[in-house]
């Protein structure tokens, strides 16, 4: 999930030309943050 969110963020950053609303930017950032939180929780418990 963290990689998918980062890929979505970078794709939007480099390939979207017109201005994008902040609500659309929140989708890949939210997916990336969720993936990082899951990874952190898994690594902390092991």
C-alpha positions as CSV (number, residue, x, y, z in Angstrom):
1,X,0.0,0.0,0.0
2,X,2.8,2.4,0.8
3,X,4.4,1.8,-2.7
4,X,1.0,2.1,-4.4
5,X,0.4,5.5,-2.7
6,X,3.9,6.7,-3.5
7,X,3.4,5.7,-7.1
8,X,0.1,7.4,-7.3
9,X,1.5,10.6,-5.8
10,X,4.5,10.6,-8.1
11,X,2.4,10.0,-11.2
12,X,0.1,12.9,-10.3
13,X,3.1,15.1,-9.5
14,X,4.9,14.5,-12.8
15,X,2.1,13.7,-15.3
16,X,-0.9,15.8,-14.4
17,X,-0.7,19.2,-16.1
18,X,-3.8,21.0,-15.0
19,X,-4.3,22.1,-11.3
20,X,-5.8,19.3,-9.2
21,X,-8.1,19.8,-6.2
22,X,-6.7,18.9,-2.8
23,X,-9.3,16.2,-2.3
24,X,-7.8,14.2,-5.3
25,X,-4.3,14.6,-3.8
26,X,-5.5,13.1,-0.5
27,X,-6.3,9.7,-2.1
28,X,-2.7,8.6,-2.9
29,X,-1.3,10.3,0.3
30,X,-3.9,8.5,2.4
31,X,-3.1,5.1,0.9
32,X,0.6,5.7,1.4
33,X,0.0,6.8,5.0
34,X,-2.1,3.7,5.7
35,X,0.5,1.4,4.2
36,X,3.3,3.0,6.3
37,X,1.1,2.7,9.4
38,X,0.5,-1.0,8.8
39,X,4.2,-1.6,8.1
40,X,5.2,0.3,11.3
41,X,2.7,-1.7,13.4
42,X,4.0,-5.0,11.9
43,X,7.6,-4.2,12.5
44,X,7.0,-2.9,16.0
45,X,5.2,-6.1,17.1
46,X,7.9,-8.5,15.7
